[in-house]
Each structure stands twice: as structure tokens, then as C-alpha cells.
Amino acid sequence: MNLMTALLGIDLGTSSVKTALIDSDTLDVLAEATQEYPVSHPQLGYAEQNPDDWWDAIVKTVRYVVSQHSDIQIVGIGVDGQMHGTVMIDESGKWVHPAIIWADTRTVGQVQWLTEQIQSEPGQYSDVSGLPAAGFMAGTLMWLREHQPDILDKTYKVLLPKDAIRYKLTGTIGTDLSDASATWLMDVTKGEWSSKLLDLCLVDPRLMPTIHQSHDVIGEVTANAAMELGIVAGIPVIAGSADLPAQGLGHGIYKEGAGLITVGTGGQVFAPIAKPTLDNAHRYYTLRHNVPDYWYAQAAILSAGLSLRWLRDTLGMRDVPDAFAHLSTLANEVNIGADNLIFLPYLAGERTPHMNPLSSASFFGLRLHHKQAHLARSVMEGVAFALKSCVDLIGGDLHMMMLSGGAAQSHVWRQILADVLDMPLVLPDARPHACIGSAILAGVGIGIYDSITQAVELLPVFETTIEPIPENVNRYQAYYEQYRQLYPLLKDAMETLSLLG
């Protein structure tokens, strides 16, 4: 009997893992499953996870998707995962400490020191991609060296989250270009660990794993892992990828001209580029794609969907059913520009383009006639303006953006975004795109697909496109220019106010 061949894609997120069984001939999703796990906060600012919780969730989801298709042969496995985090193992492969993940902020002091070094010697670090941030591996290893050196003394290798899972699958140690480039310890142009950054952060180079291409097969499922997962031993496993480029690839986005905007709690703009373009002002990141010889520019804002959630709660709608749909309906009742009300969405400080944790949010132009509907539309427009500042900074030849996240569910918000960006927005389906991206990489790695291009051609063509309305585009331009002028005018006052008391 000829069995259908399938690929397994595993997406290790911050709050849950998604696993999908994917037809290798069509890239159709045959089965998928999600399993949540907790984030631990043992002290203020700490964010840790137990890698065993990740593995238990993967065991459950893999067993489930496999149980749905007994007539399937899994021929390759791809893993992607949350970026920036740090997992430490000893020489026997045991976890030395809970994983310190991207959301951890204990390293603010180390990050501030690194930023000062860069800004004091701009020529020395002009080739560094973006500024370090709390939660990145670089600052985490510095903090451990200063505060818990005994942990590093026990550590044989440091791994990124998805690499820890692949280690459990195969027993092999390594990482890939896309994830390594998001540690702030790699030279993103050369694709190797940077001796300059390792020295600056006082990191022993021997701790760092070997870097591979994302699609390289670097191990096989061990007998022990196979028994736990309910699959056969010997299945090839690729190096894998960071989750953001995996999601991009699952959407078919890896060449210049198209990008991805994600409006979740925060907002991200992801734009593939053929050559690395490093920003000397360090306002965004240039990282390696999971596709060979491609990079991507990544810009981020901190309060995208978070801004609308804050408004919902502030207006007393936390327990109101369909509160977000109600806010969207209200916003639709108000004119473009919310009757001259502009929202600066810096509720948690801001990254791109200001890179200022002391910036703060505000409504500018608030008058007696403004009501809930005006606030709702102003918040949506303010987030759109913030994302436009990201796109303008990194966009280059972008002519189309795919939109994912909560904003895609609001017909008002997505039209605002299309009009503000003056760009068509394509709405994807609800498939697990990061899992699909990982499966594509696995298929290339084991030779099912001759190239990424051949695999991407199997992806469905999306037909739902939100076109910008020319009249709205022109009207929004004036409001956007006003928005851009506000931060420089208010910056000093924001910082002074943030430091009072």
C-alpha cells in the first residue's frame, strides 16, 4: 500500500504550540492542534518558561494530529519558535535553568549600557542591526554573568527556544541563521557569530551553537522521542526557523515587493529584502530570512491591538460581549480624522521609529464634542499612523501588504490601514501559516521540493483584497503629517513626566 506522504510543522509560540500535519503534495493542512502552557513570573520583570512544558505540549499535539490519519507517512519535520529567548543546557543535555524568554525585562540595565556603548561609538557599531532590547539573548547572558555566574558555569551550550525542542527531537545541537540573527550576537551580513558583539557582551564563544541554513537537515528523530510522540524513529528534522519568517514564508512572502503587517497586542511590519540594509540610527532590525540569501527588515510598535483593548477596558466594556465589534461599529460612524482628534499610541513606550521607552500616549485635539466613537476611530487611526511610519522607514519597493491579527477582523480598521498606507491589503485565511512555513522548509531540506519557489507555488491564491480609496488617501495624508509633528514637539515633556516621582 502506498501511503500518503506528509510533513510535520511545529510552531512553538509564547503561550501555546501549534502543530500541523501537512500534505507534501498540496500543502493542504490535514490536521492541526494547539496546546497552551504557562509563562512564569517569579519576580517583577521576569518571564520564564519550563522547556519540559513545551515538550509536553508538543507530545500532545503531535499525537493528536497523527491519530487523525493512520494512512500517512511523515517524511520530514520542521520546527519554528518564539525569537530572542535563552535556553541553557549542560553537557548531559539537561536544562540548567528555566528558559528566559523575549518578554523578560530584567536586563534593562545591561541593554541601557550596550545602547550607550553603541551611541558613543557610532562608527564602531554601524553594522549592528538595531539596538539591543530586553529579552534578547545578548542582554540575558550579560545579566547571568553579573548576577548568577554559577548558572553559566554549568552551561555547555545556549539555545534558542525552537532549538531546544529540536534537541529533544534529535539530540543534535545547533541553530539557524534566522533565529541566530535575532540574538543580537550575530553578524547578519556574514551569517556568523560576531566576535565584536560577543566580546562587548562578555559571552564565551564556546557557548554558541553551530549556525545552519534553516532548511538543512541536521538530525533525525531519536528512538526515545519517537516513542513519546507516537511516530517512527529516523524521520529527518531540519534546523528550522524563527517564527516570524516562518509565518512570512507560510504566506508566501520572501521576495521584495510584498510584506506582512501583524496587528496583535503589538504591531509588526515584516518586509523581505534581497540585500541587508542596516539603519545607522538603529530604528528597526535587519535580520536573516529563513530563505537562503534573503534578509528582512522588521519594525515594531508596542501598542497596536493593546491600544484598542485599553480603550475597551477604560470605557468599561471589558465584560461586554462583542466589545471590539461594537467599537468598530462606533468608529464607522465618525469622519476620517475623528473630527480632528489624533491618538499617539505609545501606551508602553515605543520602538520603531522612536526607540524610546519613556514616550507616552496621548489624545491631541480633544474637545467637548468628542465621544466614544471619536476615541475608537482615533485609536484605530493612531495605530495605522504608527504602522505607516514603520512602512515608510523600511518599505522600499513595497506594493502590497498582507494583514494578519485582530485588525483584519474589523472592516473599519482594515480599510483605515489600507487608506493610511495607500496600499492594497490582502487578507489571509486562518490556516497555521508558521507551521506551513516550517513544513515548506522541511520539504526543501529533504528534497521533495527543488526550491522554495516551487513550494510556494502550491500555496492558495488569496482573493480578498482591501483596496485604498483614493479620496480617503488624500485626506489621511494631512492627518498623518500632523501626527508626525507631534512626537518631536512632545518628546521632552513625555520624558520629564515619565520620570517625575
Secondary structure, 3 states (H helix, E strand, C coil): CCCEEEEEEEEECCCEEEEEEEECCCCCEEEEEEEECCCECCCCCCCEECHHHHHHHHHHHHHHHHHCCCCEEEEEEEEEECCCCEEEECCCCCECCCEECCCCCCCHHHHHHHHHHHHHCCCCCCCCCCCCCCCCHHHHHHHHHHHCHHHHHHCCEEECHHHHHHHHHHCCCCEEHHHHCCCCCEECCCCEECHHHHHHCCCCHHHCCCEECCCCEEEECCHHHHHHHCCCCCCEEECCEEHHHHHHHHCCCCCCCEEEEEECCCEEEEEEECCCCCCCCCCCEEEECCCCCCEEEEEEECCCHHHHHHHHHHCCCCCCCCHHHHHHHHHHCCCCCCCCCEEECCCCCECCCCCECCCCCEEECCCCCCCHHHHHHHHHHHHHHHHHHHHHHHCCCCCEEEEEEHHHHCHHHHHHHHHHHCCCEECCCCCCHHHHHHHHHHHHHCCCCCCHHHHHCCCCCCCCEECCCHHHHHHHHHHHHHHHHHHHHHHHHHHHHHHCC
